[in-house]
């Protein structure tokens, strides 16, 4: 195991993983662009095709977490709710405390067969970024500018477009709007004090407007809200760099199914309901900190093999010509060509490490670092 762990930590492995991800992602993006003529002719077929194409990209990240790092995920939920997961449309509320919480959310989706159809609310700028951004564009992800006066109508319109979506989907929401840091938490609790709201220890104050407009526009299509609270055993703070190095983590996810009909339709009442929910989430996190587990029965949904099969397909398709080209280059290539290739690899190394660095908590978004934006709840 020590040798395998050492191999997984080597940069050449990281470079090959990223090469497969980048090249396969660009191929998938090209195939998604080719579906454009199909949208006005057969919209529902185009949607189904893009779900499967999107899965080819996002499932590689899931495979990295589950099969490469070996991270385990234990689910705390009641058996009656468990039977419905993956069989209904749902809004999933996730806490935003860790660098890989989005990966754990995707894993949750994949284990119940809805990763390809999962939706999120993302920054508008991401729609123009190749790979993930373009994939999301064709999957009808809801994009926003984080300026509510401009966002309300565009977000509502995007959500209304999902009313005739042909397959079950989960809409993932980070209601805190940004990842938890001590600085953001301090500012958020100042806002809570100003508004007369109970202070939270483990979460930021939820931003209610996005949640309320999501509930309003998905009524009739979505049947439940899954309140999901994530933590990791042994007080570990997982990172994407650790996952890429093959480090194993153990995630615990507490999920409560709440019927959408029980959430108030009035916006002010809906906002108050969300604040109460986060006060409850805070208590669950506090219990986990003290006892090491969440309340309720334990389930361990098995890993589905499709994420691994998908990665092996792309790896076998793309790595063979890569190795052939590398051998030919070093046997027959000129010195300038070899030097240029090494320079490209060094550049790729820097780029990969930079991209990983952007997921680190201390390099996260500045959104929420100023008091005034948080006052728009």
Protein Blocks (a to p, Z undefined) as FASTA:
>chain_A
ZZmmmmmmpmklmmmmmmmmmmmmmmmmmmmmmmmmmmmmmmmlmmmmmmmmmmmmmmmm
mmmmmmmnopacdddddfklmmmgopaccddddddfbfklmmmmmmmmmmnopmmmpccd
ddfklmmpghjlmmmmmnopacdehiaklmmmmmmmmmmmmmmpcbdcdddddfkopacd
fklmmmmmmmmmmnopacdfkbccddfklmmmmmmmmgojagbdcddddddehhiacdfk
lmmnopacddddddddddfklpcfblklmmmmmmmmmmmmmmmmmmmmmnopaedjdddd
dddfklmmmmmmmmmmmmmmmmmmmmmmmmmmcfklmmmmmmmmmmmmmmmmmmmmmmpm
klmcfehpafklmmmZZ
